[in-house]
Amino acid sequence: MNEESPRTVHQEVLSEVEEEQKEKLGRRICFWFALIVATCVTGWYYMSNPPESDEVQRMRLYFKENKRTVMEFLRLPYDKLEPFAKQQKHPFFMSYVKASVNEKARIKALIHNSVDYSPNQYWFGLFFIWMLVFMGIWFIALMAQGVIIQVRRNPKIT
């Protein structure tokens, strides 16, 4: 009986060490899986939604810096748009007057989105998309691993 006890304890310690190594490997797999998937999703988003061109960024900055004048211009009745546009130096005003109805709607949307615009907004959003996807997938993967470990340790509880 004395000979069996050390072997059993030794085997238990070895099995605990093996279980710990499996858990450690599982945590590493979860981390790298989340990292790779988050990078792929962010790369896909970047490819499908590229950053705005320099012209659009400059126009957004112009709208931000001159929001009062631009908003005043947009609120004018149709017959007063052209005289106001002729008084202004920036070419936006005349191009807006000559634009089609659909183009005017697109420009108005751009103006309203540009009131609080910052040039680094796109990169900031891209970084947070990566963070959200990474943390979400990593959390879900670690929770799944925890459930698997609990089921493996206590197979009677189901």
FENDAPE-V822819 format. One line per field, one symbol per residue. ss: DSSP state (A for helix, B for strand, O for the rest). phi: phi as a letter, one per 30 degrees, with the letter a starting at -180 (. if undefined). psi: psi as a letter, one per 40 degrees, with the letter a starting at -180 (. if undefined). A space follows every 50 residues. Layout:
# FENDAPE-V822819
ss: ???
phi: ???
psi: ???
This chain:
# FENDAPE-V822819
ss: OAAAAAAAAAAAAAAAAAAAAAAAAAAAAAAAAAAAAAAAAAAAAAAAOO OOOAAAAAAAAAAAAOAAAAAAAAAOOAAAAAAAAAAOOOOAAAAAAAOO AAAAAAAAAAAAAAOOOOOOAAAAAAAAAAAAAAAAAAAAAAAAAAAAAA AAAOOOOO
phi: .ddddddddddddddddddddddddddddeddddddddddddddddddbd dddddddddddddddcdddddddddddedcdddddddddddedddddddd dddddddddddddcdcdbdceddddddddddddddddddddddddddddd dddbdddb
psi: dddddddddddddddddddddddddddddddddddddddddddddddegi iiiddddddddddddfddddddddeiideedddddddidheddddddeii ddddddddddddeedfiidedddddddddddddddddddddddddddddd dddgedh.
